[in-house]
Structure formats: C-alpha cells, structure tokens
Amino acid sequence: QVHLVESGGGSVEVGGSLRLSCAASGFTYSTRCAGWFRQAPGKEREGVATSDYPDITTYADSVQGRFTISRDNARDILYLQMDNLKPEDTAMYYCAAAIRCDWLHTHGYWGQGTQVTVSS
C-alpha cells in the first residue's frame, strides 16, 4: 500500500522560506514522476512543480525562480524548497506521485496535505 506523508508547512512572513517534505512508503520516486500541488480556499488546485525521471523539472510561472523541487531517491523523499514567499503562496500543499506525470491527477497517489500560510 502506498502512503505519501507531507510535512514542513507552517506560518512565515513575506520573504521567508520553508522546505516541504513528502515521504513515500510502498513507492519509489527514483524512476517515477512526483510533484507538488496547492489549493487555496475558494480556488482550484494548481500544479506547482514536478520532477520526472531521470531529472526533469517543471515549475509554474508563479513560482519559477523561487521554488525548487528535488528528491532523495535513496530515502524516497520529495522536497519543495520555497524561498521569497509571498501572501499568494498561502495554500494547502499536496504531494503526488505516479508512473507518469500526465497520470498524476487521474492515477496518482496523493498525500494528505500540509498548510502553508504567508503573512504580510
């Protein structure tokens, strides 16, 4: 059985940093696609960043240059380093993983989410 567990969320001020982690059990990131998504109250879920085998990363325009996705394949942990945080980054953040990136939404495994709140 696959489990993804996010951690690292919290409350920070504008310009601050957080690092989110997503630990996987029953699943290996090494040859798979994994990504971070977020959903703010009243808004649709949006993709933040993806990391595909072997080392292909994509970012939403809104976080490009501020967020960095990475993975520790030996420990099966996915990370999202978030720097220069803005109030509009406030959301529940979810990690997801699947065999292919285009399967994340329809056939992916999802964590329970971790809240990020950025205050001005």
N, C-alpha and C positions, 0 to 999 in steps of 0.2 A: 504494500500500500504506500502511495506517495504522499508525503507531507512537506509543505513549504511553510516555514515559520519566519515571519519578518520581525525585525527588532531595530532599535536605533532612532525611532521617531521621538519627537519632543517639541518643546516650545523654544524658539530662538527669536532674537531681534533681527531686524533687517540688516543684511550684510553678513550675518552669521553663517555657520556651517554645521552640517550634520552628515553622518555617514549611516546609511541604512544597510542592513544585512539581511540576507534571506538564506537560511539554512535548509538544505534539502535532505530528506531521508527517503529511501526507496527510489531514488532517481539520481542520475549523474549528469552534471552540467557539461561534462567535458566534450561531448560530441552532439550537443543539443542546442536549441535556441532558448534563451531566457531573457526576460525583460521586466521593466518596471512600468507600472501604470499608476494613474492617480485619478481621484474623483473628488471634486469639491461639492459642497452642498448645493443642490439645485442645478448641477451641471452634469454633463455626460462624462463617462470615463474616457480618459485620453491616454495615449501612449506617451511615455516619457523617454525611454531609451531601451534598446535591445542589444543583445550580444549573441552573435551567431558563430557557430563553429566554422573555421578554426579561430578567427579573431576579427570578426567583422562587427563593427558597432554602428548604430544609428541613433540619432537624437532628434527630439522635437525641436523645432526652431526656437521655441520659447526658453529652452534650457541649454542650447548649444553654447559651449564655452564656459558654462557654469557648473554643469553636472558631468560626472564621469562614471560610466558603468564598467565594472570589472568583475572577474570571477577568480576564485581559488579552486581550481579543478581538483586538487588533491583532497580538499576538505568539503567540496561540494557546497560552497558558499558564494552567493552572488552579492555584490556590493553596489551601492549607489552613493558616490561622494557628491554632496551638494554644497556648493560654495556660493557666496554672494546671494544668499537667499532673499527673496522678495515676498511681499504680502500675497501676491498672486500665486505663489507656490504652496500656499496653505491648502491642504487636501489630505485625504486618506490615501496612502501609498500602498500599492499591492505589487507583489512579485508574481510572475507567471513563468511557466516553463513548458516546452513542448518539443516534439521531434523536429518540427519545422516552425519557422517564425510566422508563416501565414496560418498556422494552426493554433496560435496562442489563444485567440478568442474563442474558437469553436471546440478545440480538443486539448486545451491546455490545462495544466494543474495550477491552482491558484492558492496563495496564502490568505490569511485572514485580515491582513492589512495592518498598517501602523500609521498613527496620526502625526502629521507634521503641521505645526502652526507657527507662522511667521508674523510677528507683531512689529508695528512701526513706532 
